[in-house]
């Protein structure tokens, strides 16, 4: 027999043995298949979760780590663990040591059905002597406003005295805040009138920025964004009522346009206001349109047993900002934004305690040349730096809290957001 024939025979015998062994199921294989075949949805065994591994401590940062808001190079915040200078130690039991300061009572959902909004807007017309005309819109509205906590202390890192060359110490600003979302609909038709998102921030540790204690950052879907700065304070109910009475008599809280010019004629605004504020079918009355603050005075309720936190902000304060899309700036530029919120806690005559939120806010829109600048030839009474009429857009409402934010019942010390 040749060597080739012997090798072929050996290979055939080896292959046959391997195939035979592979075809015979083991006892474990048979049992496993029987278990799979017999499974039904009702008999599927419950899965026991594997125990979670103990958390791995974040590594101690190397000496000489560069500070700043953006972090270092490399991971770009993609690491699976946070640095230990970002997160405060978490207690094993709930703690209420973290305070949201002047926003504590804001948290939750509020609803109001007595809102008044009045605004004048550009309106081209061929029937008047001047084609640049205007229209007045007055609405009664319903509002839902929700405040949610930002679950972190926002750290803005820096140096003492903002000394960028030879600092002597670290001086960080720490902010705490809430986000908000509001929706406003016409009280008669249910038509959406306005939506808005933003944040209120509390200047908990000011760093070098001590001129304000609260700020409001807002995004308005017309293409306007703002950061308004201001102060918080505590008031009694009689203080709130007295402030509202003073605002009621201020021209900044009346609907009449400002900077009309000396040549303006009587009744220029009143007729349009009467046409746009009829008091019917969701339209505010002319009286409420002309003086919206009166609605807040009507709705304030008992003031004898009231305490309040006032949040007052404006884009006119140093450091504030107001920006808008080019079309808005060219057509009806927003010149200023002012807002006052009164977060009130009231005990009524029967001893019931409830939370109430009242606010008044205005913006001034600049459009339509004033009467002094319509004359020809031009006179010195026309100032090209201030040639447009200013139209107040005023919004007020009184809301009651309908739901508390659940985070207030249990939250831990918060991490730092860097």
C-alpha positions as CSV (number, residue, x, y, z in Angstrom):
1,X,0.0,0.0,0.0
2,X,1.3,3.3,-1.0
3,X,2.0,6.1,1.6
4,X,-0.8,8.2,0.0
5,X,-3.4,5.5,0.5
6,X,-2.4,5.1,4.2
7,X,-2.7,8.8,4.8
8,X,-6.1,9.0,3.1
9,X,-7.4,6.1,5.3
10,X,-6.2,7.7,8.5
11,X,-7.9,11.1,7.5
12,X,-11.2,9.3,6.8
13,X,-11.1,7.5,10.2
14,X,-10.4,10.8,12.1
15,X,-13.1,12.8,10.3
16,X,-15.7,10.0,11.0
17,X,-14.9,10.1,14.7
18,X,-15.2,13.9,15.0
19,X,-18.5,14.0,13.2
20,X,-19.9,11.2,15.4
21,X,-18.9,13.0,18.6
22,X,-20.3,16.3,17.4
23,X,-23.7,14.8,16.6
24,X,-24.2,13.4,20.1
25,X,-25.8,16.0,22.4
26,X,-24.5,16.2,25.9
27,X,-26.8,15.9,28.9
28,X,-26.6,19.6,29.6
29,X,-27.5,20.5,25.9
30,X,-30.6,18.3,26.1
31,X,-31.7,19.8,29.4
32,X,-31.3,23.3,28.1
33,X,-33.3,22.7,24.9
34,X,-36.1,21.1,27.0
35,X,-36.2,24.2,29.2
36,X,-36.5,26.5,26.2
37,X,-39.2,24.4,24.5
38,X,-41.3,24.4,27.7
39,X,-41.1,28.2,28.3
40,X,-44.4,30.1,28.1
41,X,-44.9,33.8,28.9
42,X,-46.5,32.9,32.2
43,X,-43.7,30.6,33.2
44,X,-40.8,32.8,32.2
45,X,-38.6,33.1,35.3
46,X,-38.2,36.6,36.7
47,X,-34.8,38.2,36.1
48,X,-32.8,39.1,39.2
49,X,-30.8,42.3,38.5
50,X,-27.1,42.1,39.1
51,X,-25.9,44.1,42.1
52,X,-24.7,47.5,41.2
53,X,-21.0,48.0,41.6
54,X,-19.9,50.6,44.2
55,X,-19.2,54.0,42.6
56,X,-15.6,54.6,41.7
57,X,-14.3,57.9,43.2
58,X,-13.5,60.5,40.7
59,X,-9.7,61.0,40.4
60,X,-8.1,63.8,42.3
61,X,-7.2,66.5,39.8
62,X,-3.5,67.0,39.1
63,X,-1.9,70.0,40.6
64,X,-1.7,73.0,38.3
65,X,-5.1,72.2,36.7
66,X,-6.3,75.2,34.7
67,X,-9.7,76.6,35.9
68,X,-12.3,78.4,33.8
69,X,-15.7,77.6,32.5
70,X,-14.9,75.2,29.7
71,X,-12.7,72.6,31.4
72,X,-9.5,71.2,29.9
73,X,-8.6,69.6,26.6
74,X,-8.9,65.9,25.8
75,X,-12.1,64.4,27.0
76,X,-14.3,67.4,26.3
77,X,-16.6,66.4,29.1
78,X,-16.9,62.9,27.7
79,X,-15.5,61.1,30.7
80,X,-17.7,58.6,32.5
81,X,-17.1,60.2,35.9
82,X,-17.3,63.8,37.0
83,X,-14.4,65.5,38.7
84,X,-14.6,65.7,42.4
85,X,-14.5,69.5,42.3
86,X,-17.7,69.5,40.3
87,X,-19.9,67.5,42.7
88,X,-20.6,68.1,46.3
89,X,-20.7,64.9,48.5
90,X,-24.2,63.4,48.4
91,X,-25.8,62.7,51.8
92,X,-27.4,59.4,52.5
93,X,-30.6,61.0,53.7
94,X,-32.6,63.8,52.1
95,X,-31.5,67.3,53.0
96,X,-33.1,70.6,52.7
97,X,-29.9,72.6,53.2
98,X,-30.1,73.9,49.6
99,X,-32.2,77.0,49.2
100,X,-33.5,78.6,46.0
101,X,-33.5,82.0,47.8
102,X,-36.1,84.5,46.5
103,X,-37.4,81.8,44.1
104,X,-38.3,79.2,46.7
105,X,-42.0,80.1,46.6
106,X,-42.1,80.4,42.8
107,X,-41.5,76.6,42.2
108,X,-44.5,74.8,40.9
109,X,-47.3,75.6,38.5
110,X,-49.5,78.7,38.5
111,X,-52.7,79.5,36.7
112,X,-54.5,82.8,36.2
113,X,-57.7,83.8,34.3
114,X,-57.8,87.5,34.7
115,X,-54.9,88.7,32.6
116,X,-54.9,91.9,30.6
117,X,-52.7,92.6,27.6
118,X,-52.7,95.8,25.6
119,X,-50.4,96.6,22.7
120,X,-50.3,99.1,19.8
121,X,-48.8,97.9,16.5
122,X,-47.9,99.3,13.1
123,X,-50.8,99.4,10.7
124,X,-50.6,100.8,7.1
125,X,-53.8,102.6,6.0
126,X,-54.8,104.6,3.0
127,X,-57.7,106.3,4.7
128,X,-55.8,108.6,7.1
129,X,-53.7,111.7,6.4
130,X,-50.6,109.7,7.2
131,X,-50.3,106.2,5.8
132,X,-48.1,105.1,8.8
133,X,-50.9,104.3,11.2
134,X,-51.4,102.0,14.2
135,X,-53.9,99.6,15.7
136,X,-54.6,98.9,19.4
137,X,-55.2,95.3,20.6
138,X,-56.6,94.6,24.0
139,X,-57.0,91.0,25.3
140,X,-58.3,89.2,28.3
141,X,-56.2,86.1,28.7
142,X,-55.7,82.9,30.6
143,X,-52.1,81.9,31.6
144,X,-50.3,78.8,32.8
145,X,-46.8,79.4,34.2
146,X,-44.5,76.7,35.5
147,X,-41.2,77.1,37.4
148,X,-38.8,74.2,37.6
149,X,-35.6,74.2,39.7
150,X,-32.2,74.1,38.0
151,X,-30.7,71.2,40.0
152,X,-27.1,72.6,40.2
153,X,-25.2,75.5,41.5
154,X,-23.8,77.4,38.5
155,X,-20.2,78.4,39.0
156,X,-18.6,81.2,37.0
157,X,-14.9,81.0,37.8
158,X,-12.6,83.9,38.0
159,X,-10.0,85.9,39.9
160,X,-10.3,88.4,42.8
161,X,-10.9,91.9,41.4
162,X,-11.1,90.3,37.9
163,X,-7.3,90.8,37.8
164,X,-6.3,89.0,34.6
165,X,-2.6,89.6,35.0
166,X,-1.5,89.1,38.6
167,X,-4.5,87.7,40.6
168,X,-4.0,87.1,44.3
169,X,-6.9,84.7,44.9
170,X,-9.8,82.8,43.3
171,X,-13.2,84.6,43.3
172,X,-16.1,82.7,41.8
173,X,-19.6,83.7,41.2
174,X,-22.3,81.2,42.1
175,X,-25.8,81.4,40.6
176,X,-28.9,79.4,41.4
177,X,-32.0,79.5,39.4
178,X,-35.2,78.2,38.0
179,X,-36.4,77.7,34.4
180,X,-39.9,78.8,33.5
181,X,-42.4,78.1,30.7
182,X,-45.5,80.1,30.1
183,X,-48.5,79.8,27.8
184,X,-51.1,82.5,27.2
185,X,-54.4,82.0,25.4
186,X,-57.3,84.3,24.6
187,X,-59.9,83.9,27.4
188,X,-62.8,83.8,24.9
189,X,-61.5,81.9,21.9
190,X,-58.7,79.8,23.4
191,X,-56.4,81.1,20.7
192,X,-52.7,81.0,21.5
193,X,-51.5,84.5,22.1
194,X,-48.0,84.0,23.5
195,X,-45.5,81.4,24.6
196,X,-42.2,82.0,26.3
197,X,-39.3,80.2,27.9
198,X,-36.5,81.5,30.1
199,X,-34.7,81.5,33.5
200,X,-34.7,83.4,36.7
201,X,-31.2,83.5,38.3
202,X,-30.3,84.3,41.9
203,X,-26.8,85.9,42.4
204,X,-26.1,83.7,45.5
205,X,-22.3,84.5,45.6
206,X,-21.8,87.6,43.5
207,X,-18.1,87.5,42.9
208,X,-17.3,91.0,41.6
209,X,-20.8,91.4,40.2
210,X,-22.7,92.9,43.2
211,X,-25.1,95.4,41.4
212,X,-27.9,92.9,41.1
213,X,-29.4,90.0,43.1
214,X,-31.9,88.5,40.6
215,X,-32.0,88.4,36.8
216,X,-34.5,87.2,34.2
217,X,-33.3,85.8,30.8
218,X,-36.2,85.4,28.3
219,X,-36.6,84.2,24.8
220,X,-39.6,85.6,23.0
221,X,-40.8,84.0,19.7
222,X,-41.0,87.3,17.9
223,X,-37.2,87.1,17.8
224,X,-36.4,89.0,20.9
225,X,-34.0,87.9,23.6
226,X,-33.2,89.8,26.8
227,X,-31.4,89.6,30.1
228,X,-33.0,92.0,32.7
229,X,-31.2,92.7,36.0
230,X,-32.6,93.8,39.3
231,X,-33.2,93.3,43.0
232,X,-35.4,91.2,45.3
233,X,-37.0,92.5,48.5
234,X,-39.6,91.5,51.0
235,X,-42.8,93.5,51.5
236,X,-46.0,93.5,53.5
237,X,-49.4,93.4,51.8
238,X,-50.0,97.0,52.4
239,X,-46.6,97.8,50.8
240,X,-47.7,95.9,47.7
241,X,-51.0,97.7,47.5
242,X,-49.4,101.1,47.9
243,X,-46.9,100.3,45.2
244,X,-49.7,99.3,42.8
245,X,-51.5,102.5,43.5
246,X,-48.4,104.5,42.7
247,X,-47.8,102.6,39.5
248,X,-51.4,103.1,38.4
249,X,-50.7,106.9,38.2
250,X,-47.4,106.6,36.4
251,X,-47.3,107.3,32.6
252,X,-45.1,104.2,32.1
253,X,-48.0,102.0,33.1
254,X,-50.6,103.7,31.0
255,X,-51.4,102.6,27.5
256,X,-51.1,106.1,25.9
257,X,-48.1,106.6,23.5
258,X,-45.2,108.7,24.6
259,X,-43.1,111.2,22.6
260,X,-46.0,112.1,20.3
261,X,-44.6,115.6,19.8
262,X,-46.2,119.0,20.5
263,X,-48.2,119.0,17.2
264,X,-50.2,115.9,18.1
265,X,-53.9,116.4,18.0
266,X,-56.5,115.5,20.7
267,X,-58.1,112.1,20.4
268,X,-55.3,110.7,18.3
269,X,-55.1,107.6,20.5
270,X,-58.5,107.4,22.2
271,X,-60.5,106.4,19.2
272,X,-58.2,103.5,18.3
273,X,-58.2,102.4,21.9
274,X,-62.0,102.3,22.0
275,X,-62.1,100.3,18.8
276,X,-59.5,97.7,20.1
277,X,-60.8,97.4,23.6
278,X,-64.5,96.8,23.5
279,X,-65.0,94.6,26.7
280,X,-66.7,91.9,24.6
281,X,-65.7,88.4,23.4
282,X,-62.4,88.3,25.1
283,X,-61.5,92.0,24.4
284,X,-60.4,94.0,27.5
285,X,-62.5,97.0,28.4
286,X,-61.2,100.4,27.4
287,X,-60.8,101.2,31.1
288,X,-58.6,98.1,31.7
289,X,-56.6,98.8,28.5
290,X,-55.9,102.4,29.5
291,X,-54.8,101.5,33.0
292,X,-54.1,97.7,33.3
293,X,-52.6,98.1,36.8
294,X,-56.2,98.7,38.0
295,X,-56.9,95.0,37.4
296,X,-54.1,93.9,39.8
297,X,-55.5,96.2,42.5
298,X,-59.0,94.7,42.0
299,X,-57.6,91.1,42.3
300,X,-55.0,91.5,45.1
301,X,-57.3,90.2,47.9
302,X,-56.8,90.8,51.6
303,X,-53.5,92.5,52.3
304,X,-53.6,92.7,56.1
305,X,-52.2,89.1,56.5
306,X,-50.0,89.1,53.4
307,X,-46.2,88.7,53.0
308,X,-44.6,89.1,49.7
309,X,-41.3,88.7,47.9
310,X,-40.8,91.3,45.1
311,X,-38.6,90.5,42.1
312,X,-38.0,93.7,40.0
313,X,-35.9,93.6,36.9
314,X,-35.2,95.9,33.9
315,X,-33.1,95.9,30.8
316,X,-32.2,99.6,31.6
317,X,-29.9,98.6,34.4
318,X,-26.2,98.5,33.7
319,X,-25.1,95.1,32.4
320,X,-28.5,94.1,31.1
321,X,-29.1,93.4,27.4
322,X,-31.8,93.4,24.8
323,X,-31.5,92.1,21.3
324,X,-33.8,91.3,18.4
325,X,-34.0,90.2,14.8
326,X,-33.1,92.8,12.2
327,X,-36.7,93.0,11.0
328,X,-38.1,93.7,14.5
329,X,-35.4,96.3,15.1
330,X,-36.3,98.1,11.8
331,X,-40.1,97.9,12.1
332,X,-40.9,98.2,15.8
333,X,-37.8,98.3,17.9
334,X,-38.1,97.1,21.5
335,X,-36.5,99.9,23.5
336,X,-36.9,98.6,27.1
337,X,-38.3,95.8,29.2
338,X,-39.4,96.2,32.8
339,X,-41.1,93.6,35.1
340,X,-42.1,93.4,38.7
341,X,-43.3,90.1,40.3
342,X,-44.9,89.9,43.7
343,X,-44.9,86.4,45.1
344,X,-47.5,86.6,47.8
345,X,-48.6,84.4,50.7
346,X,-52.0,85.3,52.0
347,X,-54.0,84.2,55.1
348,X,-57.7,85.0,54.5
349,X,-60.3,85.9,57.0
350,X,-61.1,82.2,57.6
351,X,-57.5,81.3,58.3
352,X,-56.9,79.6,54.9
353,X,-53.4,80.1,53.5
354,X,-52.7,80.3,49.8
355,X,-50.0,81.4,47.4
356,X,-50.6,84.1,44.8
357,X,-48.4,85.6,42.1
358,X,-49.1,89.0,40.6
359,X,-47.0,90.7,38.0
360,X,-46.8,93.7,35.8
361,X,-44.4,94.1,32.8
362,X,-44.0,96.5,30.0
363,X,-41.9,97.0,26.9
364,X,-41.7,100.1,24.8
365,X,-42.0,99.7,21.0
366,X,-40.7,102.5,18.8
367,X,-42.4,103.1,15.5
368,X,-44.2,105.8,13.5
369,X,-42.6,109.3,13.2
370,X,-43.8,111.7,15.8
371,X,-45.8,114.8,14.9
372,X,-42.9,117.3,15.3
373,X,-40.9,115.4,12.7
374,X,-43.8,115.3,10.2
375,X,-43.7,119.0,9.6
376,X,-42.1,120.5,6.6
377,X,-39.8,122.3,6.7
378,X,-38.3,120.6,9.7
379,X,-38.0,122.7,12.9
380,X,-35.7,122.4,15.9
381,X,-38.5,120.6,17.8
382,X,-37.8,117.5,15.7
383,X,-35.0,115.5,17.2
384,X,-33.7,112.8,14.8
385,X,-32.2,110.9,17.8
386,X,-35.7,110.5,19.2
387,X,-38.1,111.0,16.3
388,X,-40.3,107.9,16.8
389,X,-43.3,107.5,19.0
390,X,-43.0,105.1,22.0
391,X,-45.8,102.7,22.4
392,X,-46.2,100.9,25.7
393,X,-47.0,97.2,25.6
394,X,-48.4,96.3,29.0
395,X,-49.2,92.9,30.5
396,X,-50.6,92.1,33.9
397,X,-52.0,89.0,35.7
398,X,-52.9,87.5,39.0
399,X,-52.2,83.7,39.3
400,X,-52.8,81.1,42.0
401,X,-50.5,78.1,42.6
402,X,-52.2,74.9,41.5
403,X,-49.3,72.4,41.9
404,X,-46.2,72.4,44.1
405,X,-42.9,71.2,42.5
406,X,-42.2,67.7,43.9
407,X,-38.5,68.5,44.3
408,X,-39.2,70.6,47.3
409,X,-40.2,67.5,49.3
410,X,-36.9,65.8,48.9
411,X,-33.6,67.1,47.4
412,X,-30.0,66.8,48.2
413,X,-27.2,69.3,48.3
414,X,-26.7,70.2,44.7
415,X,-23.6,69.7,42.4
416,X,-21.7,72.6,40.9
417,X,-22.3,73.2,37.2
418,X,-19.0,74.5,35.9
